[in-house]
Amino acid sequence: MKIARIVSLAVVFQLACNSTPARAENFVEQFLNRYRPAKVDFSTTPAIQRQELEDLIRSGQLQLTIGDVVNLMLENNLDIGANRLTPRSSEYLIETLYGVFEPTLRLQATVNRNTTPSTSVLAGSASGINLLSGQYLIGFSQTLETGTNVAVDFNVSRTSSNNGFNTFNPAYNGTIRYSFNQHLLRDFGRLNNTRPIRIARNNEKISESQFERQVIDLVAQGQRTYWDLVFAAEDIKVKQRSKDLAQKTLGDNKIQVDIGTLAPIDLVQAESEVATRNEQLVVTTYTQVQTEDQVKKLITPQADPGLVLARVTPVTSVRRPSQSDVLPVTEAIKVALENRSEMKQLQLDLENKNIDVQYTKNQLLPTVDLIGSYTQNGVGGTKTVRAGFFDPNAPIISTTTGGLGDTLAQLFGYNYTGYAVGISAQIPLRNRAARGDNARAVTEKRIAENRINAQAQQIALEVRNALTQVDMNKARIETAEKARELAERRLEAEQKKFDLGASTIRFVLEEQRNVAEAQTNELQALVNYTKALVDTDRAMGMTLKKNNIEIEKTLRSAN
């Protein structure tokens, strides 16, 4: 045993000598960092992001595809930047729950000086007892995930006094005590003792799933806003053509009035129509400006989106319906139940409830602990032997000089040892609180199961409604296209009748309004169909996949 200890000390000494100063300094720095405030980096490199936005500006125009809007939202949107911090907070919370399992080193040093009067001839000194003592403790303890508590305590004390009866003066007493406590029933095992950590991990996943849902909602909002901007931009063209047509009609009518083939009173109606269509163009133009500001809010980190002075020009145009745009309703519902983040959250919540049920079931058991300890003892110091046993002033026969080394030699020589083994039990006689807690956990589990079924029903309804909107807007496109074609044909016929003198300017202007309205309705039907596809992707939980968004990269992009 002694040879093995000598070899071990030699190896440790050699390793310490061979370690470079840089490594030692690095170790010290890492060790001290454990007791300094945590450094959390919240940077999202906004300068680079603004530069990317500026790179898209050409001649005062910010030309954006639907993909550009989505990518800029992920990089710059303030709501996404704030929401992505919530899962990180949940992640740090898990670290705090490991505190109960972290090892602890205890250091204690106490020095005491005390003088007491003598009250007996056996006190050891007639003039009173002067005592100087010092207690020095180094202890290590840790609670394991299995429900085991282990501890090692190394205690050394030094005492010196004028008591003539003391054999050792000064005296060094040393003790090394190894102890453990193992739960056998209640709080036994890794599953019971790591319950808060397992629940916190699930809560972190729930937080990530909530962030995923927030991203889906924002991306869908950005897509719908983009298509609103597309509609506003195209509707301006419709209103401009309608105004130009009314302006041309007014010009032609002025010529006819000048040559006497048209009454001057007919100009009033043409002028009124030009003013009305100009008003419609102004309203549509300002609607486009407002929609542009909404797009800018989504894609820029600036406090005031209006500071982005460039005009936003949508590049992606609406497309005609296709048979492959949507899935059959049964398959769509199946996909939604597999991908919707709400279902993931409820499944994780149910898992937490199962953990709670298992834990409260264990808490019904009595507390039975296996305890044990092993002790090493040692004593040393200056040993004085007197001729008389009951006389503190008797002549000294011999004095043996000693000290702390003698104590350590006895400690690690295993000359004086002891051990203890036992079992302790605490049995609640009514156990009312534990039974009530278990009943609560079972009830909450049933509630969680019912919520899953209710959410599945709600998701199925949302998918059906979304597919119904797709079918309705698809049908509206066909009817709006037919209505626009008929309006154009009526206008052409009315214009020919007016040229032949068989109609009046009022009917021509009316048919012009009908054509413009039909063109707007057709455009609105196309945009509504595209927005219905966006809502369908959202209802099915496919928004991120359709836009090639990886939620993990989006979540960690702030690091």
C-alpha positions as CSV (number, residue, x, y, z in Angstrom):
1,M,0.0,0.0,0.0
2,K,2.8,2.4,0.9
3,I,4.7,1.6,-2.2
4,A,1.6,2.2,-4.3
5,R,1.0,5.6,-2.7
6,I,4.6,6.6,-3.2
7,V,4.4,5.7,-6.9
8,S,1.2,7.6,-7.4
9,L,2.6,10.7,-5.7
10,A,5.7,10.4,-8.0
11,V,3.5,10.2,-11.1
12,V,1.4,13.2,-10.1
13,F,4.6,15.2,-9.3
14,Q,6.1,14.3,-12.7
15,L,2.9,15.4,-14.5
16,A,2.9,18.7,-12.7
17,C,6.5,19.3,-13.6
18,N,6.0,18.4,-17.2
19,S,2.9,20.7,-17.6
20,T,3.8,23.8,-19.4
21,P,3.1,27.2,-17.9
22,A,0.7,28.0,-20.7
23,R,-1.4,25.0,-19.9
24,A,-1.4,25.8,-16.2
25,E,-2.4,29.4,-16.9
26,N,-5.1,28.2,-19.2
27,F,-6.4,25.8,-16.5
28,V,-6.5,28.6,-14.0
29,E,-8.3,30.9,-16.4
30,Q,-10.9,28.2,-17.2
31,F,-11.3,27.5,-13.5
32,L,-11.8,31.1,-12.6
33,N,-14.3,31.6,-15.4
34,R,-16.7,29.3,-13.5
35,Y,-17.2,32.1,-11.0
36,R,-17.6,35.0,-13.4
37,P,-20.8,36.3,-15.0
38,A,-21.7,34.3,-18.1
39,K,-20.9,35.8,-21.5
40,V,-24.0,35.6,-23.7
41,D,-23.6,36.7,-27.3
42,F,-26.8,38.2,-28.7
43,S,-25.2,39.6,-31.9
44,T,-26.9,39.0,-35.2
45,T,-24.4,40.8,-37.4
46,P,-26.8,43.6,-38.4
47,A,-24.2,45.5,-40.5
48,I,-23.9,42.5,-42.8
49,Q,-27.6,42.1,-43.1
50,R,-28.2,45.8,-43.9
51,Q,-25.5,45.5,-46.6
52,E,-27.4,42.6,-48.2
53,L,-30.6,44.7,-48.3
54,E,-28.7,47.5,-49.9
55,D,-27.3,45.2,-52.5
56,L,-30.8,44.6,-53.8
57,I,-31.5,48.3,-54.5
58,R,-31.0,49.4,-58.1
59,S,-31.8,53.0,-59.2
60,G,-33.9,53.6,-56.1
61,Q,-35.9,50.3,-56.7
62,L,-35.8,47.4,-54.3
63,Q,-36.7,44.5,-56.5
64,L,-37.8,41.5,-54.5
65,T,-38.9,38.0,-55.3
66,I,-41.0,36.1,-52.9
67,G,-37.9,34.2,-51.9
68,D,-36.0,37.4,-51.2
69,V,-38.7,38.5,-48.8
70,V,-38.6,35.2,-46.9
71,N,-34.8,35.3,-46.6
72,L,-34.6,38.9,-45.5
73,M,-37.3,38.2,-42.9
74,L,-35.2,35.4,-41.4
75,E,-32.2,37.6,-41.2
76,N,-33.6,41.0,-40.2
77,N,-37.1,40.6,-38.8
78,L,-37.2,42.1,-35.3
79,D,-40.0,39.7,-34.1
80,I,-37.9,36.6,-35.2
81,G,-34.8,38.1,-33.5
82,A,-36.7,38.5,-30.2
83,N,-38.5,35.2,-30.4
84,R,-35.4,33.1,-31.0
85,L,-34.1,34.1,-27.6
86,T,-36.9,32.3,-25.7
87,P,-35.6,28.8,-26.6
88,R,-32.1,29.9,-25.5
89,S,-33.4,30.9,-22.2
90,S,-35.0,27.5,-21.8
91,E,-31.7,25.9,-22.7
92,Y,-29.9,27.9,-19.9
93,L,-32.6,26.8,-17.4
94,I,-31.6,23.2,-17.9
95,E,-28.1,24.0,-16.8
96,T,-29.4,25.4,-13.5
97,L,-31.1,22.1,-12.7
98,Y,-27.8,20.3,-12.8
99,G,-26.8,22.2,-9.7
100,V,-28.0,19.6,-7.3
101,F,-25.7,17.0,-8.9
102,E,-22.6,19.2,-9.0
103,P,-19.7,18.2,-6.6
104,T,-19.0,20.6,-3.8
105,L,-15.7,21.3,-2.1
106,R,-16.0,22.7,1.5
107,L,-13.1,24.5,3.2
108,Q,-13.3,25.6,6.8
109,A,-10.7,26.9,9.2
110,T,-11.5,27.9,12.8
111,V,-9.1,29.1,15.6
112,N,-10.4,29.4,19.1
113,R,-8.8,30.6,22.3
114,N,-10.5,30.1,25.7
115,T,-9.7,30.5,29.4
116,T,-11.8,28.8,32.1
117,P,-11.4,28.8,35.8
118,S,-10.6,25.5,37.6
119,T,-13.5,24.0,39.6
120,S,-11.8,20.7,40.5
121,V,-8.5,19.3,41.4
122,L,-8.9,17.1,38.4
123,A,-9.1,20.1,36.1
124,G,-5.4,19.7,35.3
125,S,-4.4,23.2,36.5
126,A,-5.1,25.0,39.7
127,S,-4.8,28.5,38.1
128,G,-7.4,27.8,35.4
129,I,-7.3,26.1,31.9
130,N,-5.9,28.0,29.0
131,L,-6.9,26.4,25.7
132,L,-5.8,27.2,22.2
133,S,-7.4,25.1,19.4
134,G,-7.6,25.2,15.6
135,Q,-10.1,23.2,13.4
136,Y,-9.3,22.7,9.7
137,L,-11.7,20.9,7.4
138,I,-11.6,19.9,3.8
139,G,-14.8,18.2,2.6
140,F,-16.1,16.9,-0.7
141,S,-19.7,15.9,-1.3
142,Q,-21.9,15.0,-4.3
143,T,-25.4,13.8,-5.0
144,L,-25.6,11.3,-7.9
145,E,-28.5,11.0,-10.3
146,T,-29.1,7.5,-8.9
147,G,-30.2,8.9,-5.6
148,T,-26.8,8.3,-3.9
149,N,-25.2,10.9,-1.6
150,V,-21.4,10.5,-1.2
151,A,-19.1,12.6,1.0
152,V,-15.5,12.6,2.1
153,D,-14.4,14.8,5.0
154,F,-10.8,15.3,6.1
155,N,-10.6,17.0,9.5
156,V,-7.5,18.0,11.4
157,S,-7.4,19.8,14.7
158,R,-4.6,21.2,16.9
159,T,-5.0,21.8,20.6
160,S,-2.6,23.1,23.2
161,S,-3.3,23.9,26.8
162,N,-1.8,24.1,30.3
163,N,-3.7,21.0,31.4
164,G,-1.1,18.7,33.1
165,F,-3.2,15.6,32.5
166,N,-2.9,15.9,28.7
167,T,-0.6,13.2,27.3
168,F,-0.2,15.1,24.0
169,N,0.4,18.8,24.2
170,P,0.1,20.2,21.6
171,A,-2.1,17.5,20.2
172,Y,-3.0,16.8,16.6
173,N,-6.1,14.8,15.9
174,G,-7.0,13.8,12.3
175,T,-10.0,12.1,10.9
176,I,-11.0,11.0,7.4
177,R,-14.6,9.9,7.0
178,Y,-16.1,8.4,3.9
179,S,-19.9,8.3,4.0
180,F,-22.8,7.4,1.6
181,N,-26.6,7.5,1.7
182,Q,-28.6,5.5,-0.9
183,H,-32.3,5.8,-1.3
184,L,-33.9,2.4,-1.8
185,L,-37.6,3.1,-2.4
186,R,-38.6,6.7,-2.6
187,D,-36.3,8.9,-4.8
188,F,-34.5,5.7,-6.0
189,G,-33.0,5.7,-9.5
190,R,-32.0,8.0,-12.3
191,L,-35.6,8.6,-13.6
192,N,-36.9,9.9,-10.4
193,N,-34.0,12.2,-9.5
194,T,-33.6,13.7,-13.0
195,R,-37.3,14.4,-13.4
196,P,-36.9,18.3,-13.4
197,I,-34.2,18.0,-16.0
198,R,-36.2,15.7,-18.3
199,I,-39.2,18.0,-18.0
200,A,-37.0,21.0,-18.7
201,R,-35.6,19.4,-21.8
202,N,-39.1,18.7,-23.1
203,N,-40.0,22.3,-22.3
204,E,-37.0,23.5,-24.3
205,K,-38.3,21.4,-27.3
206,I,-41.7,22.9,-26.7
207,S,-40.1,26.4,-26.8
208,E,-38.4,25.5,-30.0
209,S,-41.6,24.3,-31.5
210,Q,-43.4,27.5,-30.4
211,F,-40.6,29.4,-32.1
212,E,-41.2,27.3,-35.2
213,R,-44.8,28.2,-35.2
214,Q,-44.0,31.9,-34.8
215,V,-41.7,31.7,-37.8
216,I,-44.4,29.9,-39.8
217,D,-46.9,32.6,-39.0
218,L,-44.5,35.4,-39.8
219,V,-43.4,33.8,-43.1
220,A,-47.0,33.2,-44.1
221,Q,-47.8,36.8,-43.2
222,G,-44.8,38.0,-45.3
223,Q,-46.0,35.9,-48.2
224,R,-49.5,37.3,-48.0
225,T,-48.3,40.8,-47.7
226,Y,-46.0,40.3,-50.7
227,W,-49.0,39.1,-52.8
228,D,-51.0,42.1,-51.6
229,L,-48.2,44.3,-52.9
230,V,-48.3,42.4,-56.2
231,F,-52.0,43.0,-56.4
232,A,-51.6,46.7,-55.6
233,A,-48.8,47.1,-58.2
234,E,-50.9,45.4,-60.9
235,D,-54.1,47.1,-60.0
236,I,-52.3,50.5,-60.4
237,K,-51.7,49.5,-64.0
238,V,-55.3,48.6,-64.4
239,K,-56.4,51.9,-63.0
240,Q,-53.8,53.8,-65.1
241,R,-55.1,52.1,-68.3
242,S,-58.7,52.9,-67.3
243,K,-57.8,56.5,-66.7
244,D,-55.8,56.8,-69.9
245,L,-58.8,55.3,-71.8
246,A,-61.2,57.8,-70.2
247,Q,-58.7,60.6,-71.0
248,K,-58.6,59.4,-74.7
249,T,-62.4,59.3,-74.8
250,L,-62.5,62.9,-73.4
251,G,-60.0,64.0,-76.1
252,D,-62.0,62.4,-78.9
253,N,-65.2,63.9,-77.6
254,K,-63.6,67.4,-77.6
255,I,-62.8,67.0,-81.2
256,Q,-66.4,66.0,-82.0
257,V,-67.7,69.0,-80.0
258,D,-65.4,71.2,-82.0
259,I,-66.7,69.9,-85.3
260,G,-70.3,70.0,-84.0
261,T,-71.1,66.3,-84.0
262,L,-71.4,66.1,-80.3
263,A,-73.2,68.3,-77.8
264,P,-70.9,70.2,-75.3
265,I,-73.0,68.9,-72.4
266,D,-71.6,65.4,-73.1
267,L,-68.1,66.6,-72.2
268,V,-69.2,67.1,-68.6
269,Q,-69.8,63.4,-68.1
270,A,-66.5,62.4,-69.8
271,E,-64.6,65.0,-67.6
272,S,-66.4,63.6,-64.5
273,E,-65.4,60.1,-65.4
274,V,-61.7,61.1,-65.8
275,A,-61.8,62.7,-62.4
276,T,-63.4,59.6,-60.8
277,R,-60.8,57.3,-62.3
278,N,-58.0,59.6,-61.3
279,E,-59.3,59.4,-57.7
280,Q,-59.3,55.6,-57.9
281,L,-55.7,55.7,-59.2
282,V,-54.6,58.0,-56.3
283,V,-56.3,55.7,-53.7
284,T,-54.7,52.6,-55.2
285,T,-51.3,54.3,-55.3
286,Y,-51.4,55.2,-51.6
287,T,-52.6,51.7,-50.8
288,Q,-49.5,50.4,-52.6
289,V,-47.3,52.7,-50.4
290,Q,-48.9,51.4,-47.2
291,T,-48.4,47.8,-48.4
292,E,-44.7,48.6,-49.2
293,D,-44.2,49.9,-45.6
294,Q,-45.6,46.6,-44.3
295,V,-43.2,44.7,-46.4
296,K,-40.3,46.9,-45.3
297,K,-41.3,46.3,-41.7
298,L,-40.9,42.6,-42.2
299,I,-37.5,42.7,-43.9
300,T,-35.6,45.4,-42.1
301,P,-34.3,45.7,-38.5
302,Q,-34.7,49.5,-38.5
303,A,-37.0,51.1,-36.0
304,D,-38.7,53.1,-38.7
305,P,-39.3,51.0,-41.9
306,G,-39.9,54.3,-43.7
307,L,-36.2,55.0,-43.5
308,V,-35.8,52.5,-46.4
309,L,-36.4,55.1,-49.1
310,A,-36.3,52.7,-52.0
311,R,-39.5,51.7,-53.8
312,V,-40.3,48.0,-53.3
313,T,-40.9,46.4,-56.6
314,P,-42.3,42.8,-56.6
315,V,-40.7,40.6,-59.2
316,T,-42.6,37.3,-58.8
317,S,-45.9,37.3,-60.5
318,V,-49.0,35.3,-59.7
319,R,-49.4,32.0,-61.6
320,R,-52.3,30.1,-63.0
321,P,-53.8,27.2,-61.0
322,S,-52.4,23.7,-61.5
323,Q,-53.7,20.3,-60.5
324,S,-50.6,19.6,-58.5
325,D,-51.0,22.7,-56.2
326,V,-52.7,20.8,-53.4
327,L,-53.0,17.3,-52.0
328,P,-56.2,15.3,-51.6
329,V,-58.0,16.2,-48.4
330,T,-57.3,12.9,-46.6
331,E,-53.6,13.0,-47.4
332,A,-53.4,16.7,-46.5
333,I,-54.8,16.1,-43.1
334,K,-52.4,13.3,-42.5
335,V,-49.5,15.5,-43.4
336,A,-50.8,18.3,-41.2
337,L,-51.0,16.0,-38.2
338,E,-47.4,14.9,-38.7
339,N,-46.0,18.4,-39.2
340,R,-48.0,20.9,-37.3
341,S,-45.9,22.3,-34.4
342,E,-49.0,22.3,-32.1
343,M,-49.2,18.5,-32.3
344,K,-45.5,18.3,-31.4
345,Q,-46.0,20.7,-28.4
346,L,-48.9,18.6,-27.1
347,Q,-47.1,15.4,-27.5
348,L,-44.1,16.8,-25.5
349,D,-46.6,18.1,-22.9
350,L,-48.1,14.6,-22.7
351,E,-44.6,13.2,-22.2
352,N,-44.1,15.6,-19.3
353,K,-47.4,14.5,-17.8
354,N,-46.2,10.8,-18.0
355,I,-43.0,11.8,-16.3
356,D,-45.0,13.5,-13.6
357,V,-47.3,10.4,-13.1
358,Q,-44.2,8.1,-12.7
359,Y,-42.6,10.5,-10.2
360,T,-45.7,10.9,-8.1
361,K,-46.2,7.2,-8.1
362,N,-42.7,6.7,-6.7
363,Q,-43.4,9.4,-4.0
364,L,-46.2,7.2,-2.6
365,L,-43.5,4.8,-1.3
366,P,-41.9,5.2,2.2
367,T,-38.4,6.6,2.5
368,V,-35.9,3.8,3.1
369,D,-32.2,4.6,3.1
370,L,-29.1,2.5,3.2
371,I,-26.4,4.4,5.1
372,G,-22.8,3.6,5.7
373,S,-19.5,5.2,6.6
374,Y,-15.8,4.3,7.0
375,T,-13.5,6.3,9.3
376,Q,-9.7,6.6,9.6
377,N,-8.3,8.2,12.8
378,G,-4.9,9.4,13.8
379,V,-3.3,11.4,16.7
380,G,0.1,12.9,17.2
381,G,2.0,15.7,18.9
382,T,4.5,16.1,21.7
383,K,3.9,13.2,24.1
384,T,4.7,13.8,27.8
385,V,4.7,10.9,30.4
386,R,4.7,11.9,34.2
387,A,5.6,9.8,37.2
388,G,2.2,10.3,38.9
389,F,-1.1,9.6,37.2
390,F,-3.3,11.8,39.4
391,D,-0.8,14.7,39.9
392,P,-0.5,17.2,37.0
393,N,2.7,18.5,38.6
394,A,4.4,15.1,38.9
395,P,7.9,14.8,37.5
396,I,8.2,14.2,33.7
397,I,9.6,10.8,33.0
398,S,9.9,11.2,29.2
399,T,9.0,13.5,26.4
400,T,8.6,12.4,22.8
401,T,8.6,15.2,20.2
402,G,6.0,14.7,17.5
403,G,3.6,16.6,15.3
404,L,1.2,16.5,12.3
405,G,3.3,14.0,10.5
406,D,2.6,11.4,13.2
407,T,-1.1,12.0,12.8
408,L,-1.0,11.6,9.0
409,A,1.1,8.5,9.3
410,Q,-1.6,6.9,11.5
411,L,-4.4,8.1,9.2
412,F,-2.9,6.6,6.1
413,G,-1.4,3.7,7.9
414,Y,-4.9,2.5,8.6
415,N,-3.9,1.8,12.3
416,Y,-7.2,3.1,13.7
417,T,-10.3,2.6,11.6
418,G,-14.0,2.2,12.1
419,Y,-17.1,1.6,10.0
420,A,-20.9,1.8,10.3
421,V,-23.7,0.4,8.3
422,G,-27.4,0.9,8.8
423,I,-30.9,1.4,7.4
424,S,-33.3,4.2,8.2
425,A,-37.0,4.4,7.3
426,Q,-39.7,7.0,7.4
427,I,-43.2,5.7,6.8
428,P,-46.1,8.2,6.5
429,L,-49.1,6.8,8.3
430,R,-51.8,8.5,6.1
431,N,-49.9,9.5,2.9
432,R,-52.7,11.9,2.0
433,A,-50.5,14.5,0.3
434,A,-48.7,12.0,-1.9
435,R,-51.9,10.3,-3.0
436,G,-53.5,13.6,-3.8
437,D,-50.5,14.7,-5.9
438,N,-50.6,11.4,-7.8
439,A,-54.3,11.8,-8.5
440,R,-53.6,15.3,-9.8
441,A,-50.8,14.0,-12.1
442,V,-53.1,11.3,-13.5
443,T,-55.9,13.8,-14.1
444,E,-53.6,16.3,-15.9
445,K,-52.3,13.4,-18.1
446,R,-55.9,12.7,-19.2
447,I,-56.5,16.4,-19.9
448,A,-53.3,16.4,-22.1
449,E,-54.6,13.4,-24.0
450,N,-58.0,15.1,-24.6
451,R,-56.2,18.2,-25.8
452,I,-54.3,16.2,-28.4
453,N,-57.6,14.8,-29.8
454,A,-59.2,18.3,-29.7
455,Q,-56.2,19.8,-31.5
456,A,-56.2,17.1,-34.1
457,Q,-59.9,17.8,-34.8
458,Q,-59.1,21.5,-35.1
459,I,-56.2,20.9,-37.5
460,A,-58.4,18.7,-39.7
461,L,-61.0,21.5,-39.8
462,E,-58.4,24.1,-40.7
463,V,-57.0,22.0,-43.5
464,R,-60.5,21.4,-44.9
465,N,-61.3,25.1,-44.8
466,A,-58.0,26.0,-46.4
467,L,-58.6,23.5,-49.3
468,T,-62.1,24.8,-49.6
469,Q,-60.7,28.3,-50.0
470,V,-58.3,27.0,-52.7
471,D,-61.2,25.4,-54.6
472,M,-63.4,28.5,-54.3
473,N,-60.7,30.9,-55.5
474,K,-59.8,28.6,-58.3
475,A,-63.5,28.7,-59.4
476,R,-63.5,32.5,-59.0
477,I,-60.5,32.7,-61.4
478,E,-62.5,31.0,-64.1
479,T,-65.6,33.1,-63.6
480,A,-63.6,36.3,-63.3
481,E,-61.7,35.5,-66.5
482,K,-65.0,34.8,-68.3
483,A,-66.5,38.0,-66.9
484,R,-63.5,40.1,-68.0
485,E,-63.7,38.6,-71.6
486,L,-67.4,39.4,-71.8
487,A,-66.9,43.0,-70.4
488,E,-64.2,43.6,-73.1
489,R,-66.5,42.4,-75.8
490,R,-69.4,44.6,-74.5
491,L,-67.1,47.6,-74.5
492,E,-66.0,46.8,-78.0
493,A,-69.6,46.5,-79.2
494,E,-70.7,49.7,-77.3
495,Q,-67.8,51.6,-78.8
496,K,-68.8,50.6,-82.3
497,K,-72.4,51.6,-81.6
498,F,-71.2,55.0,-80.3
499,D,-69.1,55.5,-83.4
500,L,-72.1,54.8,-85.6
501,G,-74.2,57.2,-83.5
502,A,-76.4,54.4,-82.1
503,S,-75.3,54.9,-78.5
504,T,-74.3,57.7,-76.1
505,I,-71.0,58.5,-74.3
506,R,-72.6,57.4,-70.9
507,F,-72.9,53.8,-72.0
508,V,-69.4,53.7,-73.4
509,L,-67.9,55.1,-70.1
510,E,-70.0,52.6,-68.1
511,E,-68.6,49.7,-70.2
512,Q,-65.1,51.0,-69.6
513,R,-65.7,51.0,-65.9
514,N,-67.0,47.4,-66.2
515,V,-63.9,46.3,-68.0
516,A,-61.6,47.9,-65.4
517,E,-63.6,46.4,-62.6
518,A,-63.5,42.9,-64.3
519,Q,-59.8,43.2,-64.7
520,T,-59.3,44.1,-61.1
521,N,-61.6,41.2,-60.0
522,E,-59.6,38.7,-62.1
523,L,-56.4,40.0,-60.7
524,Q,-57.8,39.8,-57.1
525,A,-59.0,36.2,-57.8
526,L,-55.5,35.2,-58.9
527,V,-53.9,36.8,-55.9
528,N,-56.5,35.3,-53.5
529,Y,-55.8,31.9,-55.0
530,T,-52.1,32.3,-54.4
531,K,-52.7,33.5,-50.8
532,A,-55.0,30.5,-50.3
533,L,-52.1,28.2,-51.2
534,V,-50.0,30.0,-48.6
535,D,-52.7,29.4,-46.0
536,T,-52.9,25.8,-47.0
537,D,-49.2,25.3,-46.5
538,R,-49.5,26.9,-43.1
539,A,-52.5,24.7,-42.2
540,M,-50.5,21.6,-43.2
541,G,-47.3,22.8,-41.4
542,M,-45.4,22.8,-44.7
543,T,-44.5,26.5,-44.9
544,L,-40.9,26.0,-43.8
545,K,-40.3,22.9,-46.0
546,K,-41.8,24.7,-49.0
547,N,-39.4,27.6,-48.5
548,N,-36.3,25.5,-47.7
549,I,-36.1,26.8,-44.1
550,E,-34.3,24.8,-41.5
551,I,-35.6,25.9,-38.1
552,E,-32.4,24.8,-36.3
553,K,-30.3,27.1,-38.4
554,T,-32.8,29.9,-37.9
555,L,-32.8,29.3,-34.2
556,R,-29.0,29.3,-33.9
557,S,-28.3,32.1,-36.4
558,A,-28.1,34.6,-33.4
559,N,-25.0,32.8,-32.0
